[in-house]
Protein backbone atom coordinates (compact mmCIF):
# COMPACT_ATOMS: atom_id res chain seq x y z
CA UNK A 1 0.00 0.00 0.00
CA UNK A 2 1.36 3.42 -0.96
CA UNK A 3 0.41 6.75 0.62
CA UNK A 4 -1.19 9.23 -1.76
CA UNK A 5 0.05 12.76 -1.06
CA UNK A 6 -1.45 14.34 -4.14
CA UNK A 7 -4.58 15.65 -2.40
CA UNK A 8 -3.04 17.53 0.52
CA UNK A 9 -4.34 20.84 -0.80
CA UNK A 10 -0.96 22.57 -0.91
CA UNK A 11 -0.77 24.95 -3.81
CA UNK A 12 2.51 26.44 -4.87
CA UNK A 13 2.83 29.93 -3.36
CA UNK A 14 5.51 32.51 -3.81
CA UNK A 15 7.59 33.80 -0.92
CA UNK A 16 5.88 37.20 -1.11
CA UNK A 17 2.47 35.62 -0.44
CA UNK A 18 3.55 33.90 2.79
CA UNK A 19 2.65 35.76 5.98
CA UNK A 20 5.42 35.88 8.55
CA UNK A 21 4.45 35.99 12.20
CA UNK A 22 7.39 37.44 14.14
CA UNK A 23 5.58 37.60 17.47
CA UNK A 24 6.72 35.46 20.36
CA UNK A 25 4.44 35.13 23.34
CA UNK A 26 5.79 35.41 26.89
CA UNK A 27 4.30 32.10 28.03
CA UNK A 28 7.12 30.25 26.28
CA UNK A 29 9.69 32.11 28.35
CA UNK A 30 8.10 30.91 31.59
CA UNK A 31 8.41 27.29 30.57
CA UNK A 32 12.10 27.66 29.77
CA UNK A 33 12.94 29.61 32.91
CA UNK A 34 11.61 26.93 35.30
CA UNK A 35 14.46 24.55 36.15
CA UNK A 36 14.00 21.93 38.85
CA UNK A 37 16.76 21.39 41.37
CA UNK A 38 18.71 18.17 40.85
CA UNK A 39 18.20 15.16 43.10
CA UNK A 40 21.70 15.48 44.60
CA UNK A 41 21.30 19.12 45.64
CA UNK A 42 20.66 18.29 49.30
CA UNK A 43 23.59 15.86 49.39
CA UNK A 44 26.01 18.44 48.04
CA UNK A 45 24.76 21.08 50.48
CA UNK A 46 25.21 18.63 53.36
CA UNK A 47 28.71 17.62 52.26
CA UNK A 48 29.84 21.23 51.76
CA UNK A 49 28.12 23.00 54.67
CA UNK A 50 27.24 20.17 57.03
CA UNK A 51 23.61 21.33 57.25
CA UNK A 52 20.71 18.92 56.91
CA UNK A 53 17.85 19.84 54.59
CA UNK A 54 15.03 21.60 56.46
CA UNK A 55 11.73 19.89 57.10
CA UNK A 56 12.91 16.29 57.38
CA UNK A 57 11.28 13.97 59.87
CA UNK A 58 13.40 11.70 62.10
CA UNK A 59 13.21 8.66 59.77
CA UNK A 60 14.00 10.86 56.77
CA UNK A 61 17.03 12.34 58.56
CA UNK A 62 18.21 8.87 59.49
CA UNK A 63 17.92 7.64 55.88
CA UNK A 64 19.52 10.81 54.52
CA UNK A 65 22.54 10.43 56.82
CA UNK A 66 22.81 6.72 55.99
CA UNK A 67 22.83 7.53 52.26
CA UNK A 68 25.18 10.51 52.62
CA UNK A 69 28.04 8.43 54.01
CA UNK A 70 28.48 6.81 50.59
CA UNK A 71 29.07 10.14 48.81
CA UNK A 72 32.21 12.27 48.60
CA UNK A 73 32.24 15.86 47.37
CA UNK A 74 35.37 16.92 45.50
CA UNK A 75 34.70 20.21 43.82
CA UNK A 76 32.98 20.27 41.33
CA UNK A 77 31.99 16.57 41.32
CA UNK A 78 29.98 14.33 43.62
CA UNK A 79 31.30 10.77 43.83
CA UNK A 80 29.52 7.70 45.16
CA UNK A 81 31.27 4.77 46.78
CA UNK A 82 29.93 1.65 45.08
CA UNK A 83 29.70 -1.87 46.46
CA UNK A 84 32.96 -2.88 44.84
CA UNK A 85 34.82 -0.10 46.67
CA UNK A 86 35.34 2.13 43.62
CA UNK A 87 34.18 5.75 43.52
N, C-alpha and C positions, 0 to 999 in steps of 0.2 A: 504494500500500500504506500502511495506517495502523497505527501502533503501538497495541496494546491494553494499556492500563494497569489494566484492571479486576481482574486477578487477581494483584496484587502482594502481597496478604496483609496489607495495612495496615488494621487496624480502628481506628475512632475511639476514642481514649483521652482521659481527662480529664487535666488537668495534675497532679492529686494522684497519679495512678497512675504517672507517669513517675519513673524513678529517676535522680537527679542524682549524677554522679561528680565530686566536687570535687578529687580527688587529681591531682597533677601530678608525674610522675616526674622525677628528677634527670638522666636521660640526655638530655633535651631541652635542658637548660641547657648541657651540654657542647658540643652542636652549635652553639649560638648563640655561645658564648664563643670559638670558634676562628676567628680572622680571619687570613687569609694576608697577608703583606706585599706591597705593590704592586710592580709591575715596575720602577718608577722609584726605588725606595728607595735602591739603591746609587748611582745617579746624583746624587741630592740630597745624600747623605752625602759624596760626593766633591766636589761643588761647594761645599758649606758648609765642610767640615773639611779637604779636600785629602787624605784618606786613601783608598787603594784598598781594595776589599772583600777580606777575608782568603780565602786558599785558591785564588786564581786562578793558573793556569799562565801561562807566558810568552805564548803566543798569545792566551789569554783577556785578559791585561792589555793587550796591544797592541790588540785589538779594542775593549776597554772604553774605552781612552784615545782611540781614533779616533772612537768614537761620542760620547764625552763632549764633544768640542770643538764639537758642534752644539747643545748645550744651554746655557741661561743660567738661573740661579736668581735670581729676584727675589721675595723673601719675600712672600707664601706660595705663589707659582706657579713652575712649571718651564716654560720656553719652549723651543721647538725652532726652529732656523733651517732653513727649508725651502729647496728648490732655487731658488725664485724670489726669495730674499733677504728674505722676510718672516718674522717670528717668530710 
